[in-house]
């Protein structure tokens, strides 16, 4: 028997504005596509969609940089107002060089520029603005999941995805910033391999793997496909939020 998983980009998702009802927008797009939603499906939704709906914008001209932000801005060749936002969203600056600041985000992620982004972000009354990460990605994913179940009766999973770089490899990949109704991590330790030997250290970042697959359809530029529906995923492990994927600093060999 051949097993398969399907990933389908939901077409015709409009540009999201602060206060928009994401569930209504997504369900309307599903209906227009003559698709359906089934229990066990997993929505992979770009972080920007949530951030925009939650109004996580910052207008640069309204930001007053501190002396620290000015100094770091000079060292990294970045606008000190943007640097101030990065510092405000972070617990610690880990590394920096011209063009990039690597931080420990207030949510625990280690990422470039605190995840603050200006791509595909329009101006606000002619004023330059940027987009911050949601306040609580796991809570946002859970709220979306609850609303889908209330509207359709179907029990789905939700992954809030974002693209990040990796310390050892070039290029970005999709990861799960938030998750609900899915096993973010699959602990396979103790399972047997093909030769009957128990696995010793195999812990799979399940939600990250699903997010990466979805990002192939979401794209990085003008694709306009922020919502992907995955069907057929086997999820025999306990559901957990994406926050469980953040490595404890005591186990982090690179900080």
Backbone as CSV, one residue per row, in Angstrom:
resi,resn,N_x,N_y,N_z,CA_x,CA_y,CA_z,C_x,C_y,C_z
1,UNK,0.839,-1.195,0.000,0.000,0.000,0.000,0.877,1.249,0.000
2,UNK,0.623,2.149,-0.918,1.385,3.396,-0.992,0.720,4.439,-0.106
3,UNK,1.496,4.989,0.806,0.976,6.044,1.669,1.322,7.395,1.065
4,UNK,0.458,8.372,1.267,0.719,9.690,0.703,0.156,10.782,1.594
5,UNK,0.760,11.949,1.465,0.287,13.158,2.125,0.138,14.215,1.042
6,UNK,-0.935,14.978,1.073,-1.118,16.041,0.086,-1.001,17.410,0.763
7,UNK,-0.387,18.327,0.050,-0.292,19.719,0.483,-0.915,20.572,-0.618
8,UNK,-1.920,21.348,-0.270,-2.641,22.154,-1.257,-2.670,23.611,-0.812
9,UNK,-2.160,24.500,-1.671,-2.257,25.930,-1.391,-3.689,26.390,-1.615
10,UNK,-4.254,27.096,-0.647,-5.604,27.626,-0.786,-5.505,28.933,-1.570
11,UNK,-6.123,28.994,-2.748,-5.976,30.196,-3.584,-6.868,31.351,-3.116
12,UNK,-6.563,32.515,-3.654,-7.445,33.671,-3.521,-7.557,34.171,-2.083
13,UNK,-6.419,34.130,-1.352,-6.396,34.752,-0.024,-6.066,36.232,-0.217
14,UNK,-6.918,37.135,0.221,-6.655,38.559,0.000,-5.563,39.079,0.926
15,UNK,-5.110,40.296,0.662,-4.178,40.949,1.568,-4.880,41.164,2.906
16,UNK,-4.203,40.809,3.972,-4.803,40.863,5.303,-4.570,42.230,5.935
17,UNK,-5.609,42.727,6.593,-5.538,44.012,7.284,-5.774,43.803,8.781
18,UNK,-5.284,44.731,9.609,-5.523,44.615,11.051,-7.004,44.463,11.379
19,UNK,-7.297,43.503,12.244,-8.675,43.263,12.656,-9.446,42.303,11.785
20,UNK,-8.856,41.862,10.673,-9.555,40.915,9.806,-9.843,39.606,10.536
21,UNK,-10.945,38.973,10.171,-11.325,37.666,10.711,-10.662,36.593,9.845
22,UNK,-9.551,36.056,10.315,-8.789,35.097,9.505,-9.587,33.841,9.207
23,UNK,-10.333,33.370,10.171,-11.096,32.141,9.958,-12.131,32.353,8.858
24,UNK,-12.853,33.442,8.908,-13.849,33.728,7.872,-13.185,33.855,6.504
25,UNK,-12.045,34.527,6.441,-11.332,34.699,5.172,-10.880,33.357,4.612
26,UNK,-10.318,32.505,5.471,-9.817,31.210,5.009,-10.962,30.298,4.604
27,UNK,-12.020,30.243,5.399,-13.152,29.388,5.060,-13.814,29.843,3.764
28,UNK,-13.897,31.143,3.547,-14.475,31.641,2.299,-13.612,31.238,1.111
29,UNK,-12.285,31.284,1.284,-11.380,30.882,0.202,-11.493,29.389,-0.070
30,UNK,-11.647,28.591,0.980,-11.830,27.145,0.806,-13.103,26.870,0.015
31,UNK,-14.174,27.581,0.335,-15.440,27.406,-0.375,-15.304,27.792,-1.849
32,UNK,-14.641,28.926,-2.114,-14.466,29.363,-3.501,-13.649,28.362,-4.305
33,UNK,-12.721,27.669,-3.624,-11.884,26.676,-4.296,-12.588,25.329,-4.443
34,UNK,-13.832,25.257,-3.960,-14.614,24.020,-3.998,-13.866,22.883,-3.300
35,UNK,-13.204,23.239,-2.201,-12.487,22.258,-1.385,-13.304,21.999,-0.120
36,UNK,-12.782,21.174,0.744,-13.451,20.895,2.005,-12.416,20.813,3.108
37,UNK,-12.907,20.741,4.337,-12.049,20.605,5.509,-12.480,19.356,6.253
38,UNK,-11.500,18.539,6.614,-11.784,17.290,7.308,-11.007,17.227,8.612
39,UNK,-11.565,16.508,9.570,-10.834,16.262,10.811,-9.507,15.579,10.492
40,UNK,-8.449,16.071,11.098,-7.111,15.546,10.840,-6.312,16.392,9.865
41,UNK,-6.994,17.281,9.135,-6.268,18.211,8.267,-5.400,19.133,9.119
42,UNK,-4.357,19.676,8.501,-3.494,20.633,9.188,-3.343,21.871,8.308
43,UNK,-3.695,23.016,8.862,-3.466,24.290,8.189,-2.048,24.770,8.495
44,UNK,-1.315,25.120,7.451,-0.003,25.745,7.600,-0.175,27.182,7.112
45,UNK,-0.046,28.118,8.020,-0.375,29.509,7.721,0.833,30.385,8.030
46,UNK,1.185,31.235,7.082,2.346,32.094,7.242,2.185,33.039,8.426
47,UNK,3.271,33.244,9.124,3.277,34.122,10.297,2.767,35.511,9.966
48,UNK,3.118,36.026,8.784,2.718,37.387,8.427,1.206,37.554,8.424
49,UNK,0.487,36.511,8.059,-0.975,36.586,8.039,-1.494,36.869,9.447
50,UNK,-0.977,36.148,10.420,-1.392,36.379,11.806,-0.942,37.751,12.289
51,UNK,0.315,38.100,12.014,0.833,39.387,12.482,0.034,40.554,11.916
52,UNK,-0.305,40.471,10.624,-1.079,41.554,10.014,-2.464,41.654,10.644
53,UNK,-3.136,40.524,10.807,-4.485,40.542,11.397,-4.446,41.066,12.829
54,UNK,-3.358,40.786,13.536,-3.226,41.230,14.925,-2.667,42.646,15.031
55,UNK,-2.423,43.278,13.893,-1.957,44.665,13.907,-0.570,44.855,14.477
56,UNK,0.316,43.896,14.214,1.663,43.956,14.798,2.613,44.806,13.935
57,UNK,2.144,45.975,13.570,2.940,46.897,12.777,3.653,47.891,13.686
58,UNK,4.787,48.372,13.216,5.478,49.474,13.874,5.889,50.471,12.802
59,UNK,5.567,51.730,13.016,5.933,52.797,12.080,7.286,53.347,12.517
60,UNK,8.260,53.312,11.621,9.628,53.647,12.003,9.761,55.075,12.510
61,UNK,9.041,56.002,11.919,9.216,57.398,12.339,8.687,57.653,13.744
62,UNK,7.942,56.690,14.290,7.439,56.826,15.657,8.371,56.197,16.685
63,UNK,9.483,55.603,16.225,10.422,54.920,17.123,11.564,55.864,17.485
64,UNK,11.836,55.993,18.770,12.944,56.815,19.253,14.091,55.893,19.676
65,UNK,15.182,55.833,18.894,16.267,54.902,19.223,17.075,55.351,20.431
66,UNK,17.482,54.383,21.229,18.366,54.648,22.355,19.811,54.739,21.872
67,UNK,20.702,55.129,22.778,22.122,55.202,22.433,22.640,53.828,22.022
68,UNK,22.161,52.778,22.695,22.574,51.417,22.342,22.154,51.075,20.922
69,UNK,20.944,51.465,20.548,20.454,51.179,19.205,21.239,51.948,18.154
70,UNK,21.607,53.175,18.471,22.390,53.967,17.538,23.760,53.335,17.315
71,UNK,24.411,52.920,18.400,25.737,52.301,18.294,25.678,50.993,17.518
72,UNK,24.690,50.164,17.841,24.549,48.886,17.140,24.144,49.116,15.687
73,UNK,23.362,50.139,15.430,22.990,50.455,14.063,24.193,50.836,13.219
74,UNK,25.124,51.585,13.806,26.338,51.957,13.088,27.192,50.723,12.796
75,UNK,27.257,49.806,13.756,28.074,48.602,13.580,27.486,47.645,12.550
76,UNK,26.180,47.672,12.402,25.508,46.721,11.501,24.985,47.381,10.230
77,UNK,25.197,48.685,10.113,24.729,49.450,8.948,23.210,49.353,8.803
78,UNK,22.518,49.411,9.937,21.063,49.336,9.951,20.472,50.625,10.518
79,UNK,19.260,50.922,10.102,18.517,52.056,10.621,18.395,51.898,12.142
80,UNK,18.855,52.860,12.922,18.792,52.711,14.379,17.373,52.561,14.909
81,UNK,16.387,53.064,14.178,14.996,52.879,14.609,14.592,51.416,14.495
82,UNK,15.026,50.756,13.412,14.773,49.323,13.268,15.536,48.544,14.332
83,UNK,16.765,48.950,14.591,17.562,48.283,15.625,16.877,48.393,16.984
84,UNK,16.279,49.555,17.263,15.576,49.711,18.533,14.419,48.723,18.652
85,UNK,13.694,48.521,17.573,12.609,47.537,17.597,13.151,46.134,17.818
86,UNK,14.285,45.821,17.174,14.911,44.508,17.355,15.285,44.306,18.817
87,UNK,15.880,45.323,19.420,16.260,45.217,20.832,15.038,45.080,21.731
88,UNK,13.984,45.798,21.401,12.776,45.752,22.225,12.092,44.388,22.168
89,UNK,12.266,43.684,21.044,11.649,42.376,20.874,12.548,41.233,21.344
90,UNK,13.727,41.553,21.861,14.737,40.526,22.146,15.149,40.514,23.607
91,UNK,15.639,39.366,24.024,16.201,39.229,25.353,17.707,39.444,25.362
92,UNK,18.348,39.153,24.213,19.814,39.220,24.168,20.279,39.277,22.718
93,UNK,21.297,40.091,22.473,21.964,40.095,21.176,23.103,39.084,21.244
94,UNK,23.074,38.105,20.362,24.051,37.024,20.401,25.231,37.264,19.460
95,UNK,24.933,37.738,18.254,25.975,37.992,17.265,25.505,39.148,16.392
96,UNK,26.458,39.819,15.780,26.074,40.824,14.785,27.228,41.074,13.832
97,UNK,26.876,41.491,12.651,27.816,41.911,11.619,27.057,42.847,10.695
98,UNK,27.718,43.538,9.786,26.984,44.415,8.878,25.853,43.665,8.167
99,UNK,24.656,44.182,8.326,23.510,43.603,7.642,22.643,42.672,8.457
100,UNK,23.133,42.197,9.601,22.334,41.230,10.359,22.648,41.306,11.849
101,UNK,21.606,41.094,12.636,21.729,41.007,14.092,21.050,39.713,14.521
102,UNK,21.793,38.819,15.149,21.231,37.560,15.642,20.877,37.745,17.113
103,UNK,19.626,37.465,17.446,19.160,37.693,18.806,18.461,36.462,19.368
104,UNK,18.358,36.459,20.690,17.432,35.554,21.371,16.139,36.349,21.542
105,UNK,15.136,35.990,20.763,13.845,36.692,20.782,13.188,36.527,22.154
106,UNK,12.324,37.442,22.502,11.629,37.360,23.791,10.845,36.065,23.951
107,UNK,10.471,35.414,22.826,9.742,34.147,22.872,10.661,32.942,22.943
108,UNK,11.981,33.170,22.834,12.934,32.075,22.956,13.617,31.681,21.666
109,UNK,13.082,32.110,20.513,13.711,31.764,19.247,15.060,32.476,19.110
110,UNK,16.022,31.785,18.518,17.252,32.440,18.081,17.091,32.711,16.597
111,UNK,17.124,33.991,16.203,16.794,34.338,14.833,17.397,35.682,14.459
112,UNK,17.417,35.931,13.165,17.948,37.195,12.663,16.925,38.311,12.832
113,UNK,17.401,39.440,13.344,16.616,40.679,13.375,15.284,40.545,14.110
114,UNK,15.217,39.598,15.052,14.019,39.385,15.874,12.790,39.060,15.034
115,UNK,13.016,38.574,13.815,11.896,38.214,12.957,11.152,39.404,12.391
116,UNK,11.674,40.613,12.596,11.013,41.814,12.088,11.259,41.919,10.588
117,UNK,10.209,42.214,9.839,10.283,42.104,8.387,9.616,43.294,7.719
118,UNK,10.172,43.686,6.571,9.566,44.759,5.780,9.111,44.271,4.410
119,UNK,9.399,43.011,4.058,9.008,42.511,2.742,7.503,42.287,2.677
120,UNK,6.918,42.629,1.545,5.473,42.531,1.332,4.671,43.318,2.366
121,UNK,5.276,44.421,2.848,4.614,45.289,3.813,4.447,46.669,3.180
122,UNK,3.216,47.119,3.031,2.968,48.423,2.449,3.195,49.544,3.450
123,UNK,3.302,50.771,2.940,3.472,51.937,3.797,2.145,52.298,4.459
124,UNK,2.226,53.023,5.565,1.046,53.498,6.272,0.965,55.015,6.107
125,UNK,0.044,55.464,5.249,-0.070,56.891,4.956,1.273,57.490,4.549
126,UNK,1.991,56.726,3.729,3.277,57.198,3.236,4.422,57.017,4.197
127,UNK,4.160,56.444,5.352,5.207,56.264,6.368,5.679,54.807,6.361
128,UNK,6.996,54.625,6.416,7.576,53.285,6.365,7.232,52.517,7.635
129,UNK,6.808,51.267,7.445,6.484,50.442,8.594,7.035,49.036,8.416
130,UNK,7.163,48.337,9.533,7.649,46.958,9.545,6.674,46.115,10.349
131,UNK,6.842,44.805,10.249,5.920,43.872,10.889,6.658,43.035,11.923
132,UNK,6.112,42.970,13.128,6.683,42.179,14.211,5.988,40.821,14.298
133,UNK,6.616,39.893,14.995,5.988,38.590,15.223,4.775,38.745,16.137
134,UNK,3.839,37.803,16.079,2.706,37.836,17.010,3.173,37.810,18.462
135,UNK,2.335,38.299,19.342,2.684,38.322,20.764,2.847,36.908,21.297
136,UNK,1.967,35.990,20.899,1.998,34.605,21.381,1.577,33.680,20.236
137,UNK,2.523,33.201,19.431,2.173,32.382,18.267,1.368,31.129,18.594
138,UNK,1.708,30.446,19.681,0.945,29.240,20.032,-0.505,29.585,20.355
139,UNK,-0.719,30.678,21.074,-2.082,31.091,21.409,-2.852,31.497,20.149
140,UNK,-2.172,32.158,19.217,-2.827,32.534,17.965,-3.256,31.307,17.181
141,UNK,-2.379,30.302,17.124,-2.704,29.062,16.420,-3.873,28.343,17.102
142,UNK,-3.869,28.332,18.424,-4.942,27.660,19.170,-6.282,28.352,18.946
143,UNK,-6.268,29.686,18.931,-7.509,30.424,18.717,-8.067,30.159,17.316
144,UNK,-7.190,30.101,16.331,-7.629,29.799,14.962,-8.221,28.393,14.904
145,UNK,-7.555,27.446,15.531,-8.046,26.061,15.538,-9.422,25.964,16.192
146,UNK,-9.584,26.620,17.344,-10.872,26.585,18.047,-11.984,27.170,17.185
147,UNK,-11.663,28.265,16.488,-12.679,28.919,15.664,-13.063,28.063,14.459
148,UNK,-12.084,27.363,13.881,-12.387,26.458,12.771,-13.309,25.339,13.240
149,UNK,-13.016,24.775,14.407,-13.856,23.687,14.920,-15.271,24.188,15.208
150,UNK,-15.388,25.394,15.759,-16.704,25.953,16.052,-17.490,26.192,14.769
151,UNK,-16.793,26.620,13.711,-17.472,26.959,12.456,-17.811,25.744,11.616
152,UNK,-16.978,24.697,11.695,-17.141,23.560,10.778,-17.413,22.235,11.475
153,UNK,-17.103,22.151,12.764,-17.220,20.882,13.473,-16.045,19.951,13.253
154,UNK,-15.055,20.389,12.464,-13.901,19.551,12.153,-12.726,19.900,13.079
155,UNK,-12.054,18.851,13.545,-10.926,19.020,14.467,-9.633,19.020,13.659
156,UNK,-9.076,20.197,13.447,-7.897,20.341,12.598,-6.680,20.722,13.434
157,UNK,-5.509,20.646,12.808,-4.293,21.170,13.393,-3.931,22.472,12.708
158,UNK,-3.147,23.289,13.396,-2.722,24.576,12.849,-1.248,24.776,13.144
159,UNK,-0.504,25.159,12.117,0.904,25.502,12.281,1.118,26.899,11.724
160,UNK,1.658,27.776,12.552,2.068,29.102,12.093,3.526,28.979,11.639
161,UNK,3.762,29.230,10.354,5.088,28.988,9.790,5.831,30.291,9.519
162,UNK,7.146,30.185,9.532,8.007,31.298,9.165,9.252,30.712,8.530
163,UNK,9.993,31.533,7.811,11.229,31.084,7.166,12.429,31.636,7.925
164,UNK,13.375,30.769,8.240,14.565,31.194,8.976,15.806,30.581,8.335
165,UNK,16.943,31.212,8.593,18.213,30.645,8.191,18.720,29.684,9.250
166,UNK,19.752,28.935,8.909,20.322,27.952,9.836,21.810,28.206,10.010
167,UNK,22.291,27.874,11.188,23.679,28.204,11.528,24.690,27.490,10.633
168,UNK,24.362,26.289,10.160,25.364,25.482,9.475,25.142,25.369,7.980
169,UNK,24.057,25.908,7.474,23.741,25.728,6.060,23.204,27.024,5.471
170,UNK,23.444,27.218,4.181,22.910,28.384,3.498,21.449,28.154,3.133
171,UNK,20.712,29.239,2.967,19.311,29.137,2.571,18.371,29.108,3.759
172,UNK,17.135,29.496,3.502,16.115,29.476,4.552,15.212,28.254,4.403
173,UNK,14.597,27.863,5.505,13.611,26.781,5.511,12.443,27.205,6.395
174,UNK,11.312,26.565,6.185,10.157,26.845,7.017,10.260,26.163,8.361
175,UNK,9.842,26.867,9.405,9.738,26.280,10.737,8.395,26.660,11.335
176,UNK,8.045,25.996,12.432,6.803,26.287,13.135,7.081,27.263,14.271
177,UNK,6.514,28.465,14.181,6.596,29.419,15.287,5.504,29.150,16.310
178,UNK,4.374,28.685,15.829,3.257,28.367,16.705,2.563,27.115,16.202
179,UNK,1.892,26.420,17.089,1.203,25.187,16.687,0.085,24.872,17.665
180,UNK,-0.947,24.223,17.139,-2.062,23.757,17.966,-2.653,22.518,17.318
181,UNK,-2.939,21.516,18.129,-3.571,20.303,17.622,-2.663,19.396,16.839
182,UNK,-1.348,19.622,16.915,-0.383,18.761,16.229,0.728,18.396,17.210
183,UNK,1.388,17.256,16.985,2.535,16.898,17.826,3.774,17.642,17.322
184,UNK,4.082,18.771,17.924,5.208,19.571,17.443,6.499,18.774,17.448
185,UNK,6.621,17.869,18.407,7.832,17.060,18.517,7.454,15.589,18.647
186,UNK,8.165,14.730,17.942,7.908,13.288,17.996,9.124,12.592,18.587
187,UNK,8.987,12.067,19.783,10.081,11.382,20.469,10.072,9.910,20.059
188,UNK,11.035,9.529,19.240,11.103,8.157,18.726,12.086,7.287,19.507
189,UNK,12.642,7.820,20.563,13.602,7.049,21.346,12.941,5.792,21.903
190,UNK,13.609,4.675,21.710,13.062,3.395,22.143,12.406,2.618,21.022
191,UNK,11.986,3.304,19.951,11.471,2.597,18.775,12.604,1.801,18.132
192,UNK,12.243,0.764,17.406,13.259,-0.092,16.805,13.559,0.342,15.372
193,UNK,14.833,0.240,14.986,15.185,0.517,13.598,14.962,-0.742,12.757
194,UNK,15.391,-0.722,11.497,15.153,-1.854,10.599,15.820,-3.138,11.066
195,UNK,16.834,-2.999,11.900,17.566,-4.188,12.359,17.257,-4.537,13.811
196,UNK,16.195,-3.932,14.333,15.755,-4.282,15.677,16.487,-3.573,16.789
197,UNK,17.330,-2.603,16.451,18.045,-1.856,17.482,17.207,-0.674,17.944
198,UNK,17.125,-0.430,19.258,16.333,0.710,19.743,17.022,2.029,19.407
199,UNK,16.222,2.992,18.983,16.749,4.324,18.698,17.142,5.005,20.007
200,UNK,18.269,5.685,19.988,18.812,6.272,21.206,18.548,7.769,21.341
201,UNK,18.516,8.479,20.223,18.445,9.946,20.315,17.543,10.580,19.258
202,UNK,16.671,9.816,18.660,15.838,10.323,17.554,14.611,11.057,18.079
203,UNK,14.706,12.384,18.058,13.576,13.248,18.385,13.325,14.115,17.163
204,UNK,12.149,13.985,16.573,11.845,14.644,15.306,11.089,15.946,15.549
205,UNK,11.526,17.019,14.910,10.795,18.275,14.951,9.640,18.207,13.962
206,UNK,8.587,17.506,14.331,7.498,17.198,13.403,6.857,18.463,12.831
207,UNK,6.529,19.411,13.689,5.870,20.623,13.207,6.775,21.413,12.270
208,UNK,8.072,21.405,12.543,9.013,22.079,11.648,9.045,21.404,10.279
209,UNK,9.020,20.073,10.266,9.049,19.365,8.994,7.786,19.659,8.167
210,UNK,6.653,19.727,8.826,5.407,20.032,8.118,5.436,21.477,7.618
211,UNK,5.943,22.381,8.448,6.048,23.789,8.041,6.957,23.937,6.824
212,UNK,8.074,23.211,6.819,9.003,23.285,5.686,8.343,22.788,4.407
213,UNK,7.567,21.706,4.514,6.866,21.197,3.330,5.858,22.225,2.824
214,UNK,5.128,22.834,3.730,4.156,23.834,3.326,4.787,25.056,2.689
215,UNK,6.001,25.407,3.134,6.651,26.604,2.601,7.039,26.440,1.139
216,UNK,7.131,25.198,0.659,7.397,24.984,-0.764,6.290,25.573,-1.625
217,UNK,5.063,25.549,-1.106,3.929,26.132,-1.825,3.731,27.604,-1.475
218,UNK,4.030,27.958,-0.237,3.831,29.342,0.174,4.791,30.282,-0.546
219,UNK,6.021,29.842,-0.760,7.009,30.673,-1.428,7.556,31.754,-0.521
220,UNK,8.405,32.617,-1.095,9.075,33.655,-0.322,8.824,35.062,-0.858
221,UNK,8.229,35.179,-2.037,8.113,36.486,-2.646,6.692,36.868,-2.969
222,UNK,6.363,36.827,-4.272,5.065,37.325,-4.740,4.063,36.209,-5.015
223,UNK,4.298,35.032,-4.436,3.404,33.904,-4.734,1.981,34.145,-4.230
224,UNK,1.837,34.860,-3.127,0.506,35.131,-2.604,-0.236,33.888,-2.169
225,UNK,0.473,32.935,-1.548,-0.156,31.676,-1.112,0.195,31.420,0.359
226,UNK,-0.344,32.223,1.273,0.056,32.097,2.679,-0.602,30.956,3.447
227,UNK,-1.611,30.319,2.826,-2.349,29.263,3.533,-2.260,27.959,2.751
228,UNK,-1.775,26.925,3.413,-1.648,25.599,2.812,-2.392,24.604,3.684
229,UNK,-3.085,23.669,3.038,-3.818,22.628,3.770,-3.145,21.287,3.526
230,UNK,-2.719,20.637,4.610,-2.093,19.312,4.524,-3.106,18.251,4.933
231,UNK,-3.133,17.163,4.169,-4.072,16.076,4.450,-3.348,14.742,4.370
232,UNK,-3.642,13.866,5.327,-3.060,12.530,5.304,-1.886,12.356,6.245
233,UNK,-1.573,13.384,7.031,-0.455,13.270,7.967,-0.799,12.282,9.079
234,UNK,0.131,11.392,9.367,-0.032,10.502,10.507,0.530,11.193,11.740
235,UNK,-0.287,11.293,12.775,0.120,12.023,13.972,-0.216,11.221,15.223
236,UNK,0.504,10.113,15.456,0.175,9.260,16.602,0.730,9.763,17.924
237,UNK,1.417,10.911,17.917,2.039,11.416,19.138,1.163,12.485,19.775
238,UNK,1.439,12.793,21.010,0.642,13.762,21.754,0.827,15.165,21.188
239,UNK,-0.278,15.892,21.046,-0.203,17.265,20.558,0.527,18.143,21.569
240,UNK,1.269,19.119,21.057,2.017,20.029,21.918,2.268,21.328,21.160
241,UNK,2.389,22.436,21.868,2.656,23.713,21.194,4.055,23.743,20.609
242,UNK,4.282,24.686,19.695,5.586,24.786,19.045,6.681,25.219,20.018
243,UNK,6.304,25.803,21.131,7.309,26.245,22.105,8.159,25.098,22.631
244,UNK,7.667,23.846,22.540,8.467,22.715,23.024,9.684,22.477,22.133
245,UNK,9.703,23.068,20.941,10.817,22.877,20.020,12.014,23.765,20.361
246,UNK,11.832,24.731,21.230,12.927,25.627,21.587,13.877,24.899,22.532
247,UNK,15.118,24.780,22.106,16.113,24.061,22.906,16.435,24.818,24.184
248,UNK,16.450,24.107,25.295,16.822,24.718,26.561,18.251,25.245,26.479
249,UNK,18.473,26.420,27.035,19.795,27.034,26.922,20.882,26.167,27.547
250,UNK,20.513,25.331,28.527,21.493,24.443,29.142,21.986,23.368,28.177
251,UNK,21.194,23.113,27.117,21.570,22.117,26.125,22.075,22.751,24.834
252,UNK,22.172,24.068,24.835,22.602,24.798,23.634,24.125,24.908,23.642
253,UNK,24.774,24.197,22.725,26.236,24.169,22.686,26.831,25.365,21.967
254,UNK,25.997,26.247,21.434,26.493,27.334,20.605,26.284,28.710,21.237
255,UNK,25.832,28.728,22.478,25.693,29.996,23.198,26.453,29.910,24.517
